[in-house]
Structures are given as C-alpha cells and as structure tokens.
Amino acid sequence: MTAFVLALVVGALFALGTFLLLRRDLIRVVWGLAIVGQAANVYLLAMGGLTEGDFETVPILAGHGVDVPATADPLVQALVLTAIVISFGMTAFALVLSYRVYEEHDTLDVSELGDRE
C-alpha cells in the first residue's frame, strides 16, 4: 500500500510539473521545473528506502550487543539532500532572471518574448 501511495505522489508531482512547464507564463515554467526536480528527488528517496526483508545494520554498532534497527541507504539520502540544495539555488537564480526579463520586456509571456527583436 505504501508503494502505491508513493507512486501516486511521484506521478502527481511529475504531472503537475509537466503541466506548469507547458504554460506561457515564465514564472509558472520556473515553478514547473522546480516541481519536476522535487518529483525526481521523491522518486530517488522512494527507491533507496527500506524494503521488506532488508535488514542492513549500522556497521559501527553491529556486534557490540546493541539492538540496531534496519537502516536505509545513506548515500541516496546524501545525494538527494545535495540535489535539493542545488535546485533551491537554481530556482532562485531562475526567478531573478525572470525578474530581469520582466524589467527588459515588460512581459513574462513566453510566446511574446520570442517575437520581440
């Protein structure tokens, strides 16, 4: 059941991001790109998590008589955390560029931006 919910969330995020990417407003395109990036992060976290029958233990504590719970792969979590920080910076940069486009052209409509010389 949990895998179905995660698949539904990832699919909804990709669908919403794609919908926003196809809009004419430049701000919505930037938000669509950010949502697609977050959907990819959720997908990676879902695939790198625990599965049934997966009993990896923490290597430092294993064998010291401590009851250690199973853990997820920390590499995936570190990569996703790095991707979140980078995508935040890129989204901020894209929003600043969008503001600059608005100052220069007085519009954020992508179809009108292509017609100007």
N, CA, C and O atoms as CSV, one atom per row, in Angstrom:
chain,resi,resn,atom,element,x,y,z
A,1,MET,N,N,0.828,-1.193,0.000
A,1,MET,CA,C,0.000,0.000,0.000
A,1,MET,C,C,0.874,1.259,0.000
A,1,MET,O,O,0.556,2.237,-0.676
A,2,THR,N,N,1.969,1.230,0.756
A,2,THR,CA,C,2.842,2.391,0.818
A,2,THR,C,C,3.496,2.667,-0.537
A,2,THR,O,O,3.654,3.822,-0.932
A,3,ALA,N,N,3.870,1.616,-1.236
A,3,ALA,CA,C,4.486,1.789,-2.558
A,3,ALA,C,C,3.496,2.411,-3.537
A,3,ALA,O,O,3.883,3.207,-4.392
A,4,PHE,N,N,2.223,2.051,-3.415
A,4,PHE,CA,C,1.202,2.625,-4.291
A,4,PHE,C,C,1.034,4.115,-4.022
A,4,PHE,O,O,0.909,4.906,-4.957
A,5,VAL,N,N,1.032,4.499,-2.759
A,5,VAL,CA,C,0.887,5.910,-2.401
A,5,VAL,C,C,2.092,6.709,-2.890
A,5,VAL,O,O,1.932,7.806,-3.426
A,6,LEU,N,N,3.303,6.163,-2.708
A,6,LEU,CA,C,4.493,6.850,-3.203
A,6,LEU,C,C,4.470,6.984,-4.729
A,6,LEU,O,O,4.830,8.032,-5.264
A,7,ALA,N,N,4.054,5.944,-5.417
A,7,ALA,CA,C,3.961,6.013,-6.877
A,7,ALA,C,C,2.935,7.054,-7.305
A,7,ALA,O,O,3.138,7.765,-8.289
A,8,LEU,N,N,1.842,7.142,-6.570
A,8,LEU,CA,C,0.810,8.134,-6.869
A,8,LEU,C,C,1.328,9.548,-6.643
A,8,LEU,O,O,1.064,10.439,-7.450
A,9,VAL,N,N,2.056,9.761,-5.565
A,9,VAL,CA,C,2.619,11.081,-5.273
A,9,VAL,C,C,3.642,11.482,-6.327
A,9,VAL,O,O,3.619,12.610,-6.820
A,10,VAL,N,N,4.531,10.572,-6.672
A,10,VAL,CA,C,5.543,10.870,-7.684
A,10,VAL,C,C,4.877,11.157,-9.027
A,10,VAL,O,O,5.262,12.101,-9.717
A,11,GLY,N,N,3.895,10.365,-9.401
A,11,GLY,CA,C,3.185,10.598,-10.660
A,11,GLY,C,C,2.453,11.930,-10.674
A,11,GLY,O,O,2.456,12.629,-11.687
A,12,ALA,N,N,1.826,12.289,-9.555
A,12,ALA,CA,C,1.121,13.567,-9.471
A,12,ALA,C,C,2.082,14.739,-9.547
A,12,ALA,O,O,1.783,15.747,-10.187
A,13,LEU,N,N,3.237,14.615,-8.897
A,13,LEU,CA,C,4.223,15.694,-8.959
A,13,LEU,C,C,4.783,15.863,-10.371
A,13,LEU,O,O,4.932,16.986,-10.851
A,14,PHE,N,N,5.092,14.746,-11.036
A,14,PHE,CA,C,5.572,14.838,-12.420
A,14,PHE,C,C,4.490,15.428,-13.325
A,14,PHE,O,O,4.799,16.235,-14.201
A,15,ALA,N,N,3.231,15.039,-13.130
A,15,ALA,CA,C,2.146,15.571,-13.957
A,15,ALA,C,C,1.955,17.069,-13.726
A,15,ALA,O,O,1.799,17.830,-14.680
A,16,LEU,N,N,1.967,17.492,-12.466
A,16,LEU,CA,C,1.818,18.920,-12.165
A,16,LEU,C,C,2.990,19.721,-12.715
A,16,LEU,O,O,2.798,20.798,-13.278
A,17,GLY,N,N,4.203,19.199,-12.554
A,17,GLY,CA,C,5.373,19.885,-13.082
A,17,GLY,C,C,5.340,20.008,-14.594
A,17,GLY,O,O,5.681,21.057,-15.140
A,18,THR,N,N,4.935,18.955,-15.268
A,18,THR,CA,C,4.835,18.995,-16.725
A,18,THR,C,C,3.751,19.967,-17.171
A,18,THR,O,O,3.929,20.692,-18.150
A,19,PHE,N,N,2.634,19.984,-16.459
A,19,PHE,CA,C,1.559,20.929,-16.770
A,19,PHE,C,C,2.051,22.368,-16.647
A,19,PHE,O,O,1.758,23.201,-17.505
A,20,LEU,N,N,2.792,22.660,-15.589
A,20,LEU,CA,C,3.298,24.018,-15.406
A,20,LEU,C,C,4.395,24.364,-16.411
A,20,LEU,O,O,4.513,25.521,-16.815
A,21,LEU,N,N,5.190,23.389,-16.817
A,21,LEU,CA,C,6.230,23.644,-17.822
A,21,LEU,C,C,5.637,24.042,-19.173
A,21,LEU,O,O,6.287,24.738,-19.953
A,22,LEU,N,N,4.431,23.615,-19.449
A,22,LEU,CA,C,3.806,23.896,-20.737
A,22,LEU,C,C,2.981,25.184,-20.743
A,22,LEU,O,O,2.319,25.484,-21.737
A,23,ARG,N,N,3.012,25.940,-19.660
A,23,ARG,CA,C,2.282,27.210,-19.580
A,23,ARG,C,C,3.061,28.309,-20.294
A,23,ARG,O,O,4.240,28.146,-20.609
A,24,ARG,N,N,2.390,29.426,-20.545
A,24,ARG,CA,C,3.024,30.541,-21.239
A,24,ARG,C,C,3.700,31.517,-20.286
A,24,ARG,O,O,4.559,32.288,-20.715
A,25,ASP,N,N,3.341,31.507,-19.019
A,25,ASP,CA,C,3.919,32.418,-18.043
A,25,ASP,C,C,5.288,31.895,-17.594
A,25,ASP,O,O,5.424,30.726,-17.236
A,26,LEU,N,N,6.280,32.755,-17.616
A,26,LEU,CA,C,7.647,32.339,-17.310
A,26,LEU,C,C,7.801,31.886,-15.857
A,26,LEU,O,O,8.569,30.965,-15.581
A,27,ILE,N,N,7.091,32.513,-14.935
A,27,ILE,CA,C,7.160,32.130,-13.520
A,27,ILE,C,C,6.605,30.715,-13.329
A,27,ILE,O,O,7.159,29.927,-12.562
A,28,ARG,N,N,5.531,30.402,-14.012
A,28,ARG,CA,C,4.970,29.048,-13.911
A,28,ARG,C,C,5.904,28.011,-14.508
A,28,ARG,O,O,5.959,26.878,-14.031
A,29,VAL,N,N,6.628,28.381,-15.532
A,29,VAL,CA,C,7.611,27.462,-16.119
A,29,VAL,C,C,8.729,27.178,-15.110
A,29,VAL,O,O,9.180,26.040,-14.983
A,30,VAL,N,N,9.170,28.210,-14.398
A,30,VAL,CA,C,10.213,28.027,-13.385
A,30,VAL,C,C,9.691,27.131,-12.263
A,30,VAL,O,O,10.401,26.233,-11.810
A,31,TRP,N,N,8.472,27.363,-11.817
A,31,TRP,CA,C,7.899,26.517,-10.754
A,31,TRP,C,C,7.702,25.085,-11.236
A,31,TRP,O,O,7.893,24.141,-10.470
A,32,GLY,N,N,7.322,24.919,-12.499
A,32,GLY,CA,C,7.182,23.573,-13.048
A,32,GLY,C,C,8.499,22.829,-13.062
A,32,GLY,O,O,8.545,21.633,-12.771
A,33,LEU,N,N,9.574,23.531,-13.400
A,33,LEU,CA,C,10.896,22.916,-13.387
A,33,LEU,C,C,11.291,22.515,-11.968
A,33,LEU,O,O,11.875,21.450,-11.762
A,34,ALA,N,N,10.975,23.361,-10.995
A,34,ALA,CA,C,11.292,23.047,-9.600
A,34,ALA,C,C,10.494,21.839,-9.106
A,34,ALA,O,O,11.020,21.004,-8.371
A,35,ILE,N,N,9.238,21.748,-9.506
A,35,ILE,CA,C,8.393,20.625,-9.065
A,35,ILE,C,C,8.850,19.315,-9.704
A,35,ILE,O,O,8.836,18.271,-9.052
A,36,VAL,N,N,9.252,19.361,-10.965
A,36,VAL,CA,C,9.773,18.147,-11.611
A,36,VAL,C,C,11.049,17.685,-10.911
A,36,VAL,O,O,11.261,16.485,-10.738
A,37,GLY,N,N,11.895,18.625,-10.511
A,37,GLY,CA,C,13.104,18.267,-9.778
A,37,GLY,C,C,12.794,17.634,-8.433
A,37,GLY,O,O,13.453,16.675,-8.032
A,38,GLN,N,N,11.800,18.158,-7.736
A,38,GLN,CA,C,11.418,17.578,-6.451
A,38,GLN,C,C,10.758,16.211,-6.634
A,38,GLN,O,O,10.903,15.333,-5.784
A,39,ALA,N,N,10.040,16.032,-7.733
A,39,ALA,CA,C,9.454,14.719,-8.017
A,39,ALA,C,C,10.546,13.681,-8.232
A,39,ALA,O,O,10.419,12.539,-7.789
A,40,ALA,N,N,11.614,14.074,-8.907
A,40,ALA,CA,C,12.742,13.158,-9.100
A,40,ALA,C,C,13.403,12.828,-7.761
A,40,ALA,O,O,13.836,11.696,-7.543
A,41,ASN,N,N,13.479,13.812,-6.868
A,41,ASN,CA,C,14.052,13.561,-5.543
A,41,ASN,C,C,13.193,12.590,-4.737
A,41,ASN,O,O,13.722,11.690,-4.084
A,42,VAL,N,N,11.885,12.764,-4.778
A,42,VAL,CA,C,10.984,11.845,-4.064
A,42,VAL,C,C,11.100,10.444,-4.636
A,42,VAL,O,O,11.078,9.462,-3.895
A,43,TYR,N,N,11.223,10.349,-5.959
A,43,TYR,CA,C,11.389,9.042,-6.596
A,43,TYR,C,C,12.678,8.360,-6.122
A,43,TYR,O,O,12.675,7.174,-5.790
A,44,LEU,N,N,13.781,9.123,-6.095
A,44,LEU,CA,C,15.050,8.546,-5.653
A,44,LEU,C,C,14.988,8.106,-4.191
A,44,LEU,O,O,15.506,7.045,-3.843
A,45,LEU,N,N,14.368,8.903,-3.345
A,45,LEU,CA,C,14.228,8.511,-1.943
A,45,LEU,C,C,13.366,7.265,-1.796
A,45,LEU,O,O,13.652,6.396,-0.973
A,46,ALA,N,N,12.317,7.185,-2.591
A,46,ALA,CA,C,11.440,6.011,-2.511
A,46,ALA,C,C,12.170,4.744,-2.953
A,46,ALA,O,O,11.954,3.672,-2.388
A,47,MET,N,N,13.026,4.866,-3.954
A,47,MET,CA,C,13.743,3.695,-4.442
A,47,MET,C,C,14.915,3.320,-3.544
A,47,MET,O,O,15.346,2.168,-3.560
A,48,GLY,N,N,15.440,4.256,-2.764
A,48,GLY,CA,C,16.592,3.971,-1.915
A,48,GLY,C,C,16.213,3.626,-0.490
A,48,GLY,O,O,17.092,3.493,0.361
A,49,GLY,N,N,14.932,3.478,-0.207
A,49,GLY,CA,C,14.481,3.205,1.152
A,49,GLY,C,C,14.523,1.737,1.497
A,49,GLY,O,O,15.043,0.916,0.742
A,50,LEU,N,N,13.970,1.422,2.647
A,50,LEU,CA,C,13.916,0.033,3.101
A,50,LEU,C,C,12.873,-0.759,2.326
A,50,LEU,O,O,11.826,-0.233,1.949
A,51,THR,N,N,13.172,-2.017,2.098
A,51,THR,CA,C,12.196,-2.926,1.508
A,51,THR,C,C,11.948,-4.057,2.483
A,51,THR,O,O,12.691,-4.225,3.451
A,52,GLU,N,N,10.928,-4.816,2.237
A,52,GLU,CA,C,10.622,-5.935,3.120
A,52,GLU,C,C,11.742,-6.956,3.041
A,52,GLU,O,O,12.164,-7.330,1.947
A,53,GLY,N,N,12.223,-7.407,4.180
A,53,GLY,CA,C,13.293,-8.381,4.222
A,53,GLY,C,C,14.674,-7.768,4.148
A,53,GLY,O,O,15.668,-8.494,4.117
A,54,ASP,N,N,14.760,-6.430,4.119
A,54,ASP,CA,C,16.040,-5.740,4.060
A,54,ASP,C,C,16.482,-5.449,5.489
A,54,ASP,O,O,15.888,-4.607,6.163
A,55,PHE,N,N,17.511,-6.134,5.950
A,55,PHE,CA,C,17.939,-5.990,7.332
A,55,PHE,C,C,19.398,-5.571,7.402
A,55,PHE,O,O,20.217,-6.267,8.002
A,56,GLU,N,N,19.724,-4.451,6.802
A,56,GLU,CA,C,21.066,-3.920,6.927
A,56,GLU,C,C,21.189,-3.269,8.301
A,56,GLU,O,O,20.266,-2.602,8.768
A,57,THR,N,N,22.318,-3.465,8.931
A,57,THR,CA,C,22.524,-2.844,10.234
A,57,THR,C,C,23.621,-1.799,10.134
A,57,THR,O,O,24.412,-1.794,9.191
A,58,VAL,N,N,23.654,-0.930,11.106
A,58,VAL,CA,C,24.688,0.085,11.141
A,58,VAL,C,C,26.010,-0.612,11.452
A,58,VAL,O,O,26.112,-1.275,12.484
A,59,PRO,N,N,27.031,-0.485,10.595
A,59,PRO,CA,C,28.265,-1.254,10.785
A,59,PRO,C,C,28.992,-0.924,12.089
A,59,PRO,O,O,29.618,-1.809,12.672
A,60,ILE,N,N,28.930,0.309,12.557
A,60,ILE,CA,C,29.672,0.695,13.755
A,60,ILE,C,C,29.089,0.016,14.992
A,60,ILE,O,O,29.830,-0.394,15.885
A,61,LEU,N,N,27.769,-0.101,15.043
A,61,LEU,CA,C,27.132,-0.636,16.234
A,61,LEU,C,C,26.899,-2.142,16.175
A,61,LEU,O,O,26.634,-2.765,17.203
A,62,ALA,N,N,26.994,-2.725,15.007
A,62,ALA,CA,C,26.746,-4.158,14.878
A,62,ALA,C,C,27.834,-4.942,15.609
A,62,ALA,O,O,29.022,-4.656,15.460
A,63,GLY,N,N,27.432,-5.902,16.375
A,63,GLY,CA,C,28.380,-6.746,17.067
A,63,GLY,C,C,28.760,-6.239,18.447
A,63,GLY,O,O,29.575,-6.869,19.121
A,64,HIS,N,N,28.207,-5.143,18.881
A,64,HIS,CA,C,28.518,-4.607,20.211
A,64,HIS,C,C,27.398,-4.896,21.205
A,64,HIS,O,O,27.345,-4.292,22.276
A,65,GLY,N,N,26.523,-5.795,20.862
A,65,GLY,CA,C,25.439,-6.165,21.765
A,65,GLY,C,C,24.310,-5.161,21.794
A,65,GLY,O,O,23.473,-5.205,22.695
A,66,VAL,N,N,24.264,-4.255,20.830
A,66,VAL,CA,C,23.215,-3.242,20.777
A,66,VAL,C,C,22.188,-3.677,19.744
A,66,VAL,O,O,22.546,-4.098,18.644
A,67,ASP,N,N,20.919,-3.575,20.096
A,67,ASP,CA,C,19.848,-3.904,19.160
A,67,ASP,C,C,19.693,-2.737,18.184
A,67,ASP,O,O,19.134,-1.697,18.531
A,68,VAL,N,N,20.191,-2.921,16.964
A,68,VAL,CA,C,20.209,-1.845,15.985
A,68,VAL,C,C,19.103,-2.076,14.964
A,68,VAL,O,O,18.994,-3.173,14.414
A,69,PRO,N,N,18.277,-1.061,14.699
A,69,PRO,CA,C,17.234,-1.232,13.677
A,69,PRO,C,C,17.828,-1.203,12.270
A,69,PRO,O,O,18.955,-0.753,12.063
A,70,ALA,N,N,17.063,-1.682,11.333
A,70,ALA,CA,C,17.497,-1.647,9.940
A,70,ALA,C,C,17.523,-0.200,9.458
A,70,ALA,O,O,16.702,0.615,9.878
A,71,THR,N,N,18.465,0.114,8.577
A,71,THR,CA,C,18.602,1.478,8.078
A,71,THR,C,C,18.493,1.496,6.565
A,71,THR,O,O,18.730,0.492,5.892
A,72,ALA,N,N,18.130,2.655,6.049
A,72,ALA,CA,C,18.093,2.845,4.607
A,72,ALA,C,C,19.488,3.222,4.120
A,72,ALA,O,O,20.372,3.519,4.924
A,73,ASP,N,N,19.680,3.208,2.827
A,73,ASP,CA,C,20.970,3.537,2.243
A,73,ASP,C,C,21.256,5.025,2.430
A,73,ASP,O,O,20.516,5.850,1.894
A,74,PRO,N,N,22.294,5.398,3.164
A,74,PRO,CA,C,22.558,6.821,3.411
A,74,PRO,C,C,23.099,7.566,2.190
A,74,PRO,O,O,23.020,8.793,2.140
A,75,LEU,N,N,23.645,6.850,1.206
A,75,LEU,CA,C,24.169,7.509,0.020
A,75,LEU,C,C,23.058,8.195,-0.760
A,75,LEU,O,O,23.231,9.321,-1.226
A,76,VAL,N,N,21.925,7.529,-0.903
A,76,VAL,CA,C,20.790,8.112,-1.624
A,76,VAL,C,C,20.313,9.361,-0.901
A,76,VAL,O,O,20.017,10.370,-1.542
A,77,GLN,N,N,20.235,9.310,0.415
A,77,GLN,CA,C,19.778,10.463,1.179
A,77,GLN,C,C,20.742,11.636,1.032
A,77,GLN,O,O,20.304,12.781,0.924
A,78,ALA,N,N,22.036,11.372,1.026
A,78,ALA,CA,C,23.021,12.438,0.862
A,78,ALA,C,C,22.937,13.062,-0.529
A,78,ALA,O,O,23.042,14.280,-0.675
A,79,LEU,N,N,22.748,12.229,-1.545
A,79,LEU,CA,C,22.633,12.750,-2.907
A,79,LEU,C,C,21.374,13.584,-3.086
A,79,LEU,O,O,21.406,14.617,-3.756
A,80,VAL,N,N,20.271,13.151,-2.499
A,80,VAL,CA,C,19.025,13.904,-2.613
A,80,VAL,C,C,19.127,15.222,-1.845
A,80,VAL,O,O,18.626,16.246,-2.311
A,81,LEU,N,N,19.760,15.209,-0.691
A,81,LEU,CA,C,19.953,16.450,0.054
A,81,LEU,C,C,20.792,17.433,-0.757
A,81,LEU,O,O,20.488,18.625,-0.786
A,82,THR,N,N,21.824,16.958,-1.403
A,82,THR,CA,C,22.632,17.812,-2.269
A,82,THR,C,C,21.810,18.336,-3.438
A,82,THR,O,O,21.929,19.507,-3.799
A,83,ALA,N,N,20.985,17.495,-4.028
A,83,ALA,CA,C,20.138,17.916,-5.154
A,83,ALA,C,C,19.116,18.965,-4.719
A,83,ALA,O,O,18.802,19.873,-5.488
A,84,ILE,N,N,18.595,18.852,-3.501
A,84,ILE,CA,C,17.636,19.835,-3.001
A,84,ILE,C,C,18.311,21.198,-2.859
A,84,ILE,O,O,17.735,22.215,-3.248
A,85,VAL,N,N,19.513,21.229,-2.311
A,85,VAL,CA,C,20.221,22.497,-2.133
A,85,VAL,C,C,20.551,23.121,-3.483
A,85,VAL,O,O,20.385,24.328,-3.661
A,86,ILE,N,N,21.011,22.325,-4.427
A,86,ILE,CA,C,21.343,22.851,-5.750
A,86,ILE,C,C,20.092,23.341,-6.463
A,86,ILE,O,O,20.124,24.395,-7.098
A,87,SER,N,N,18.992,22.603,-6.375
A,87,SER,CA,C,17.760,23.033,-7.050
A,87,SER,C,C,17.195,24.300,-6.423
A,87,SER,O,O,16.594,25.113,-7.125
A,88,PHE,N,N,17.377,24.490,-5.105
A,88,PHE,CA,C,16.939,25.734,-4.477
A,88,PHE,C,C,17.722,26.916,-5.045
A,88,PHE,O,O,17.142,27.954,-5.363
A,89,GLY,N,N,19.025,26.757,-5.170
A,89,GLY,CA,C,19.836,27.829,-5.743
A,89,GLY,C,C,19.490,28.112,-7.194
A,89,GLY,O,O,19.425,29.271,-7.604
A,90,MET,N,N,19.270,27.068,-7.970
A,90,MET,CA,C,18.909,27.261,-9.380
A,90,MET,C,C,17.535,27.894,-9.536
A,90,MET,O,O,17.326,28.697,-10.445
A,91,THR,N,N,16.592,27.546,-8.661
A,91,THR,CA,C,15.265,28.162,-8.715
A,91,THR,C,C,15.353,29.643,-8.372
A,91,THR,O,O,14.713,30.469,-9.023
A,92,ALA,N,N,16.136,29.982,-7.361
A,92,ALA,CA,C,16.316,31.386,-7.011
A,92,ALA,C,C,16.957,32.158,-8.162
A,92,ALA,O,O,16.552,33.281,-8.462
A,93,PHE,N,N,17.952,31.558,-8.803
A,93,PHE,CA,C,18.610,32.201,-9.940
A,93,PHE,C,C,17.634,32.373,-11.107
A,93,PHE,O,O,17.629,33.418,-11.757
A,94,ALA,N,N,16.813,31.360,-11.376
A,94,ALA,CA,C,15.840,31.451,-12.474
A,94,ALA,C,C,14.782,32.520,-12.181
A,94,ALA,O,O,14.326,33.201,-13.100
A,95,LEU,N,N,14.391,32.673,-10.924
A,95,LEU,CA,C,13.424,33.719,-10.583
A,95,LEU,C,C,14.034,35.109,-10.743
A,95,LEU,O,O,13.346,36.036,-11.171
A,96,VAL,N,N,15.308,35.267,-10.408
A,96,VAL,CA,C,15.981,36.554,-10.613
A,96,VAL,C,C,16.091,36.851,-12.109
A,96,VAL,O,O,15.890,37.990,-12.531
A,97,LEU,N,N,16.407,35.835,-12.909
A,97,LEU,CA,C,16.443,36.034,-14.361
A,97,LEU,C,C,15.064,36.378,-14.918
A,97,LEU,O,O,14.957,37.180,-15.846
A,98,SER,N,N,14.017,35.787,-14.367
A,98,SER,CA,C,12.659,36.104,-14.802
A,98,SER,C,C,12.313,37.554,-14.488
A,98,SER,O,O,11.666,38.235,-15.283
A,99,TYR,N,N,12.750,38.017,-13.324
A,99,TYR,CA,C,12.519,39.421,-12.968
A,99,TYR,C,C,13.258,40.344,-13.933
A,99,TYR,O,O,12.734,41.385,-14.330
A,100,ARG,N,N,14.461,39.963,-14.302
A,100,ARG,CA,C,15.233,40.771,-15.256
A,100,ARG,C,C,14.570,40.780,-16.635
A,100,ARG,O,O,14.566,41.809,-17.311
A,101,VAL,N,N,14.019,39.661,-17.050
A,101,VAL,CA,C,13.286,39.603,-18.321
A,101,VAL,C,C,12.067,40.515,-18.262
A,101,VAL,O,O,11.755,41.205,-19.232
A,102,TYR,N,N,11.379,40.516,-17.124
A,102,TYR,CA,C,10.210,41.389,-16.978
A,102,TYR,C,C,10.613,42.862,-17.034
A,102,TYR,O,O,9.902,43.670,-17.632
A,103,GLU,N,N,11.740,43.223,-16.424
A,103,GLU,CA,C,12.205,44.600,-16.487
A,103,GLU,C,C,12.552,45.026,-17.907
A,103,GLU,O,O,12.289,46.163,-18.297
A,104,GLU,N,N,13.138,44.127,-18.672
A,104,GLU,CA,C,13.568,44.470,-20.034
A,104,GLU,C,C,12.411,44.490,-21.034
A,104,GLU,O,O,12.364,45.352,-21.911
A,105,HIS,N,N,11.475,43.539,-20.903
A,105,HIS,CA,C,10.454,43.358,-21.935
A,105,HIS,C,C,9.045,43.694,-21.478
A,105,HIS,O,O,8.127,43.675,-22.299
A,106,ASP,N,N,8.834,43.999,-20.214
A,106,ASP,CA,C,7.521,44.336,-19.647
A,106,ASP,C,C,6.487,43.228,-19.820
A,106,ASP,O,O,5.286,43.500,-19.842
A,107,THR,N,N,6.935,42.006,-19.940
A,107,THR,CA,C,6.025,40.869,-20.023
A,107,THR,C,C,6.762,39.612,-19.580
A,107,THR,O,O,7.986,39.519,-19.665
A,108,LEU,N,N,5.977,38.646,-19.104
A,108,LEU,CA,C,6.514,37.337,-18.758
A,108,LEU,C,C,5.933,36.245,-19.644
A,108,LEU,O,O,6.156,35.059,-19.403
A,109,ASP,N,N,5.184,36.648,-20.673
A,109,ASP,CA,C,4.595,35.693,-21.596
A,109,ASP,C,C,5.686,35.166,-22.531
A,109,ASP,O,O,6.307,35.931,-23.269
A,110,VAL,N,N,5.907,33.869,-22.491
A,110,VAL,CA,C,6.986,33.268,-23.254
A,110,VAL,C,C,6.758,33.414,-24.747
A,110,VAL,O,O,7.720,33.611,-25.488
A,111,SER,N,N,5.523,33.326,-25.215
A,111,SER,CA,C,5.262,33.447,-26.651
A,111,SER,C,C,5.510,34.860,-27.155
A,111,SER,O,O,5.890,35.043,-28.311
A,112,GLU,N,N,5.301,35.857,-26.312
A,112,GLU,CA,C,5.590,37.227,-26.729
A,112,GLU,C,C,7.084,37.522,-26.704
A,112,GLU,O,O,7.557,38.360,-27.471
A,113,LEU,N,N,7.814,36.866,-25.860
A,113,LEU,CA,C,9.259,37.096,-25.777
A,113,LEU,C,C,9.967,36.627,-27.041
A,113,LEU,O,O,10.962,37.227,-27.449
A,114,GLY,N,N,9.474,35.574,-27.659
A,114,GLY,CA,C,10.099,35.064,-28.872
A,114,GLY,C,C,9.882,35.945,-30.077
A,114,GLY,O,O,10.671,35.888,-31.020
A,115,ASP,N,N,8.826,36.772,-30.084
A,115,ASP,CA,C,8.506,37.617,-31.225
A,115,ASP,C,C,9.275,38.922,-31.226
A,115,ASP,O,O,9.376,39.572,-32.267
A,116,ARG,N,N,9.812,39.318,-30.099
A,116,ARG,CA,C,10.497,40.614,-29.995
A,116,ARG,C,C,11.913,40.533,-30.563
A,116,ARG,O,O,12.551,39.481,-30.557
A,117,GLU,N,N,12.372,41.663,-31.047
A,117,GLU,CA,C,13.737,41.732,-31.598
A,117,GLU,C,C,14.576,42.690,-30.803
A,117,GLU,O,O,15.751,42.883,-31.112
